[in-house]
Amino acid sequence: MDLIYQSHSPYARKVLVFAHEAGLAGQLRVIHHETSPTRRNDAVFALNPLGKVPVLVLSDGFALIESSVICDYLGGLGSRRLIPESGHPRWSALRLQALAQGLCDAGIALRWETERRPEPLRYPPLAEGQKAKLIEGYDFIEREAEFEGPLDIGQIALATALAWLEFRGLPGFADGRPRLARWYREFCERPSMKATAYAGQTHD
């Protein structure tokens, strides 16, 4: 299988860490592609009409898009179950995955309003609104989320999201959130995280 990847995408890294943890990394050929809403990548558009990574191309050429869908597919192949099948564990893991995805979405939107968009076109109130989402998200996760049990997709999504926010120098999550900060430091020591470190810059 080919994983169309970008070394500074939190969504792509989530898939690759998941594959490592599921024992599937050796079955993937990771192919890096630069993507941006302002710079078309025809090779990626040929596989995903949204022009985004990650994309998982199966052996028969069928292409799966969106990180959650790809992880769901890989979850059915791996030797280790990382997406709980039912009940509270399932919904807790999927909720945490959704929260992590939302943190990434807010972080990307914040970067548009603080560094990526030409300065005269930036809208500070929108930047403040996205920053508030990050802070509220961190506080909710510290207070209510279940991320300290057996490894699952929610934890993988959260760790790769927090690592990306840190990589991009976005508002931090460690101060005043000791449970989250301790868990994150420990998770970053996993071989799957060390093998998939972020690198590179966005090109708009």
C-alpha positions as CSV (number, residue, x, y, z in Angstrom):
1,M,0.0,0.0,0.0
2,D,1.1,3.5,-0.7
3,L,0.6,6.2,1.9
4,I,0.6,9.7,0.3
5,Y,2.1,11.7,3.0
6,Q,3.4,15.1,4.1
7,S,6.0,15.3,6.8
8,H,4.4,18.3,8.5
9,S,0.8,17.2,8.4
10,P,-0.8,16.2,11.7
11,Y,-3.4,14.2,9.9
12,A,-0.8,12.2,7.9
13,R,1.3,11.6,11.0
14,K,-1.7,10.2,12.8
15,V,-2.1,7.6,10.1
16,L,1.6,6.6,10.2
17,V,1.8,6.4,14.0
18,F,-1.4,4.3,13.9
19,A,0.2,2.0,11.3
20,H,3.4,1.6,13.5
21,E,1.3,0.8,16.5
22,A,-0.9,-1.7,14.6
23,G,2.2,-3.5,13.3
24,L,1.5,-2.4,9.7
25,A,4.3,0.2,9.0
26,G,6.3,-2.4,7.0
27,Q,3.4,-2.8,4.6
28,L,3.3,0.9,3.7
29,R,5.4,2.7,1.1
30,V,5.4,6.3,2.4
31,I,5.5,8.9,-0.4
32,H,5.9,12.5,0.5
33,H,4.0,15.2,-1.3
34,E,3.8,18.9,-0.6
35,T,0.2,20.3,-0.6
36,S,-1.3,23.7,0.0
37,P,-4.6,25.3,-0.9
38,T,-2.7,27.9,-2.9
39,R,-0.3,25.5,-4.7
40,R,-1.9,22.7,-6.6
41,N,-0.3,19.3,-6.6
42,D,-1.7,17.4,-9.5
43,A,-0.5,14.0,-8.3
44,V,-2.5,14.3,-5.1
45,F,-5.6,15.7,-6.9
46,A,-5.5,12.7,-9.1
47,L,-6.1,10.5,-6.0
48,N,-8.1,12.9,-3.8
49,P,-10.3,15.5,-5.4
50,L,-9.8,17.7,-2.3
51,G,-6.1,17.8,-3.0
52,K,-5.2,16.8,0.5
53,V,-3.1,14.2,2.3
54,P,-3.1,11.6,3.7
55,V,-4.3,9.2,1.0
56,L,-3.9,5.5,1.2
57,V,-3.7,3.7,-2.2
58,L,-4.5,0.0,-1.9
59,S,-2.9,-2.7,-4.0
60,D,-5.8,-2.6,-6.5
61,G,-5.5,1.2,-6.9
62,F,-8.5,2.1,-4.8
63,A,-7.7,5.3,-2.8
64,L,-8.9,6.0,0.7
65,I,-9.0,9.6,1.9
66,E,-9.2,11.4,5.3
67,S,-7.2,10.2,8.2
68,S,-10.1,8.7,10.3
69,V,-11.2,6.6,7.3
70,I,-7.7,5.4,6.6
71,C,-7.2,4.5,10.3
72,D,-10.5,2.6,10.3
73,Y,-9.3,0.6,7.3
74,L,-5.9,-0.1,8.8
75,G,-7.6,-1.0,12.1
76,G,-9.2,-4.0,10.4
77,L,-5.8,-5.3,9.2
78,G,-3.5,-4.9,12.2
79,S,-2.6,-7.4,14.8
80,R,-3.5,-4.9,17.5
81,R,-7.0,-3.5,18.0
82,L,-6.7,0.3,18.4
83,I,-10.3,1.2,17.7
84,P,-12.6,-0.3,20.3
85,E,-15.5,-2.1,18.9
86,S,-18.4,-1.0,21.0
87,G,-19.7,0.6,24.2
88,H,-18.1,3.4,26.2
89,P,-14.5,2.6,25.2
90,R,-15.4,3.1,21.5
91,W,-17.2,6.4,21.9
92,S,-14.6,7.8,24.3
93,A,-11.8,7.0,21.8
94,L,-13.7,8.4,18.9
95,R,-14.6,11.5,20.8
96,L,-11.0,12.1,21.7
97,Q,-10.0,11.6,18.1
98,A,-12.6,14.2,17.1
99,L,-11.3,16.6,19.7
100,A,-7.8,16.2,18.5
101,Q,-8.8,16.7,14.9
102,G,-10.6,19.9,16.0
103,L,-7.5,21.2,17.7
104,C,-5.6,20.7,14.4
105,D,-8.3,22.4,12.4
106,A,-8.2,25.4,14.8
107,G,-4.4,25.5,14.8
108,I,-4.4,25.6,11.0
109,A,-7.0,28.3,10.9
110,L,-5.0,30.3,13.5
111,R,-1.8,30.1,11.4
112,W,-3.7,31.5,8.4
113,E,-4.6,34.6,10.4
114,T,-1.2,35.1,12.1
115,E,1.4,34.1,9.5
116,R,0.2,32.4,6.3
117,R,-2.3,35.0,5.0
118,P,-0.8,38.3,3.7
119,E,-0.8,40.7,6.7
120,P,-3.3,43.2,5.3
121,L,-5.8,40.4,4.8
122,R,-5.6,39.0,8.3
123,Y,-8.6,39.2,10.6
124,P,-7.5,39.4,14.3
125,P,-10.9,38.6,15.8
126,L,-10.9,35.3,13.8
127,A,-7.4,34.5,15.1
128,E,-8.6,35.1,18.7
129,G,-11.6,32.9,18.1
130,Q,-9.4,30.0,16.9
131,K,-7.0,30.5,19.8
132,A,-9.9,30.3,22.2
133,K,-10.9,26.9,20.7
134,L,-7.4,25.6,21.4
135,I,-7.4,26.8,25.0
136,E,-10.9,25.5,25.7
137,G,-10.0,22.2,24.0
138,Y,-6.9,21.8,26.2
139,D,-8.9,22.5,29.3
140,F,-11.6,20.1,28.4
141,I,-9.2,17.3,27.7
142,E,-7.3,17.9,30.9
143,R,-10.6,18.0,32.9
144,E,-12.7,15.3,31.3
145,A,-11.1,13.2,28.5
146,E,-10.0,9.6,29.1
147,F,-6.5,9.3,27.6
148,E,-4.7,7.3,30.2
149,G,-6.0,3.8,29.5
150,P,-5.1,1.1,26.9
151,L,-3.7,2.6,23.7
152,D,-6.4,3.6,21.2
153,I,-7.0,5.8,18.2
154,G,-8.0,8.7,20.4
155,Q,-4.6,8.8,22.2
156,I,-2.8,8.5,18.9
157,A,-4.8,11.4,17.4
158,L,-4.2,13.5,20.5
159,A,-0.5,12.9,20.7
160,T,0.1,13.7,17.0
161,A,-2.1,16.8,17.3
162,L,-0.3,18.2,20.4
163,A,3.1,17.4,18.8
164,W,2.0,19.4,15.7
165,L,0.8,22.4,17.7
166,E,4.1,22.4,19.6
167,F,6.0,22.0,16.3
168,R,4.3,25.1,14.9
169,G,4.8,27.2,18.0
170,L,1.0,27.6,18.6
171,P,-0.5,28.3,22.0
172,G,0.9,25.8,24.5
173,F,-1.0,23.1,26.4
174,A,1.4,22.2,29.2
175,D,1.1,25.1,31.7
176,G,-1.6,24.4,34.2
177,R,-2.5,21.0,32.8
178,P,-0.3,18.6,34.6
179,R,-2.2,15.4,33.7
180,L,-2.1,16.2,29.9
181,A,1.5,17.4,30.0
182,R,2.8,14.3,31.8
183,W,0.9,11.9,29.5
184,Y,2.1,13.7,26.4
185,R,5.8,13.6,27.5
186,E,5.5,9.8,28.1
187,F,3.7,9.2,24.8
188,C,6.4,11.0,22.9
189,E,8.9,8.4,24.0
190,R,7.0,5.7,22.1
191,P,9.0,4.3,19.1
192,S,6.1,5.1,16.8
193,M,6.4,8.8,17.7
194,K,10.2,8.9,17.5
195,A,10.1,7.3,14.0
196,T,7.7,9.9,12.6
197,A,9.0,13.3,13.8
198,Y,7.6,16.4,12.0
199,A,9.9,18.1,9.5
200,G,9.6,20.8,6.9
201,Q,7.6,23.9,6.3
202,T,4.3,24.8,4.6
203,H,4.8,26.4,1.1
204,D,1.9,28.6,0.1
